[in-house]
Amino acid sequence: MTASPRMPISVVEELAVASDLTAEEYGAYMLLRMHQWQYGLLPTDNDRLSRIAHVAADEWPQVASVIRPRFGPNWRHEDTHRARQKSAATHERLSNAGKKGGSSKGTAKPIASPATAQAASQGPSPASAGLGPELSHTSSEASLVGKAGDKPPFPAIADPKAARAWLLERSVFPGDLDELQRLLVAGKLTPAILASSAP
């Protein structure tokens, strides 16, 4: 397993651990934990441990005697071990989900244009929300079908460029384009207003 480059650390717990350690002892303690995070376990050889901890060989026995009780058998730090296992499980779960790529959610419906995508992100379509006539999209054109009447407004399209593109797909009268764009961005464009602008 490759460990995440980010080892979780609880500041409260680390300050409690550091409260009775010298800077050298705490540094050795953290360097050993980081090595365990990176490689999964620590060596049990004192020479290697002192090098990993950046402690001179002649000072290692004193430093080791202070920090050793904070580690379990074979110099395994239990909190670091559990956090590493949790990180590995999360990584594997996310990796497997990414490999599926959303295939379990079914086939996505194609979106006719960026304007339609913007409208979809703003809320339900007028047809699916029961707000008015259905919008039918084909590869060559998008048209308004049905009776306009006194229906609630279309969902707002916040981006003015996307709103303009949405209106152009519907072949509105060019002289009305600016006003219709303003109404659509404000969420006040109704099917009746749009139908009255047809060329």
Long-range contacts (C-beta under 8 A, 24 or more apart in sequence): 1-40, 1-84, 1-88, 3-37, 3-38, 3-39, 3-40, 3-84, 3-87, 3-88, 4-87, 4-91, 7-33, 7-34, 7-37, 7-80, 7-83, 8-83, 8-87, 13-79, 17-70, 21-66, 21-67, 24-55, 24-59, 24-63, 25-63, 25-66, 25-67, 27-53, 27-54, 28-53, 28-54, 28-55, 28-63, 28-67, 29-53, 29-67, 29-70, 32-67, 32-71, 32-75, 32-77, 33-77, 33-80, 36-75, 36-76, 36-77, 36-80, 36-81, 36-84, 37-80, 37-83, 37-84, 40-84, 41-74, 41-75, 41-76, 42-71, 42-74, 42-75, 42-76, 43-75, 44-74, 44-75, 49-75, 112-137, 112-138, 112-139, 112-142, 112-169, 113-137, 113-142, 113-165, 113-166, 113-169, 114-162, 114-165, 115-157, 115-162, 115-163, 115-164, 115-165, 115-166, 115-169, 116-142, 116-166, 116-169, 118-157, 118-158, 118-159, 118-162, 118-163, 118-166, 119-154, 119-155, 119-157, 119-162, 119-166, 122-155, 122-156, 122-157, 122-158, 123-155, 124-155, 125-155, 126-151, 126-154, 126-155, 126-191, 129-155, 131-155, 131-191, 132-190, 132-191, 133-191, 141-169, 141-171, 142-169, 142-170, 143-170, 143-171, 144-170, 144-191, 144-194, 144-195, 144-198, 146-191, 148-190, 148-191, 148-192, 148-194, 148-195, 148-196, 149-191, 149-192, 150-190, 150-192, 151-190, 151-191, 151-192, 152-190, 153-183, 153-187, 153-188, 153-189, 153-190, 154-184, 154-187, 154-189, 154-190, 154-191, 154-194, 155-187, 156-184, 156-185, 156-186, 156-187, 157-184, 157-185, 158-185, 159-185, 160-185, 170-194, 171-198, 171-199, 172-197, 172-198, 172-199, 173-197, 173-198, 173-199
